[in-house]
Amino acid sequence: SCTTCRIGYYQQATGATACTACPLGKHASATGQTSCTLCERGTYSANLGSTSCTSCGAGKVQNATGETTCEACEPGRVQSNSRQSECADCEAGKYSSAGASSCEACNGGSYSHAGAWNCSSCVGGTYASAGSGTCSTCDNGTYSGDGSSECTKCDGGTWSGASASTCTSCAPGTYSGAGAETCTECDAGMYSRSAASS
């Protein structure tokens, strides 16, 4: 009597004396097969005689059928589910390394565009809270250094315009309160001999 080919094997010819193992990238999940089935997108088979295909795990994808490996998502792209064929860009304010299953939020004082693999530091005169896609400009009367998550109010006796990385001292004969965008001249009958008067 003849023997049925076991799972993972096939034979398409009549009068055969043996069955053949399914090649890499294919499988046979039932007995008595005359051909093997290509692994679907999002799966792979790295062994001869496979009875099923293996799902690509989170952070990895396979866009073609009949493949033997999965591809890691590129930096700035992720896939949180298994058995997928495409990675998705991280949204602005987030980033990822290669093969990631999720995006990480940028720290305060930094930002990123969509699809970023790292975050960039905000320059002086700007700021960003955690997870920001852009840096915002500091208002008049405030300042910030590089990589700031907030702007700081200028001290009395100093002033700043918008986007300032430092505050400027008021000139002699002028004064200001905290958070000033300009210095005010001393009224008639009053004076200020030193710079940075408040």
HELIX and SHEET records of a PDB file:
SHEET    1   A 2 TYR A   9  TYR A  10  0                                        
SHEET    2   A 2 THR A  20  ALA A  21 -1                                        
SHEET    1   B 2 LYS A  26  HIS A  27  0                                        
SHEET    2   B 2 THR A  37  LEU A  38 -1                                        
SHEET    1   C 2 THR A  43  TYR A  44  0                                        
SHEET    2   C 2 THR A  54  SER A  55 -1                                        
SHEET    1   D 2 LYS A  60  VAL A  61  0                                        
SHEET    2   D 2 GLU A  71  ALA A  72 -1                                        
SHEET    1   E 2 ARG A  77  VAL A  78  0                                        
SHEET    2   E 2 ALA A  88  ASP A  89 -1                                        
SHEET    1   F 2 LYS A  94  TYR A  95  0                                        
SHEET    2   F 2 GLU A 104  ALA A 105 -1                                        
SHEET    1   G 2 SER A 110  TYR A 111  0                                        
SHEET    2   G 2 SER A 120  SER A 121 -1                                        
SHEET    1   H 2 THR A 126  TYR A 127  0                                        
SHEET    2   H 2 SER A 136  THR A 137 -1                                        
SHEET    1   I 2 THR A 142  TYR A 143  0                                        
SHEET    2   I 2 THR A 152  LYS A 153 -1                                        
SHEET    1   J 2 THR A 158  TRP A 159  0                                        
SHEET    2   J 2 THR A 168  SER A 169 -1                                        
SHEET    1   K 2 THR A 174  TYR A 175  0                                        
SHEET    2   K 2 THR A 184  GLU A 185 -1                                        
END                                                                             
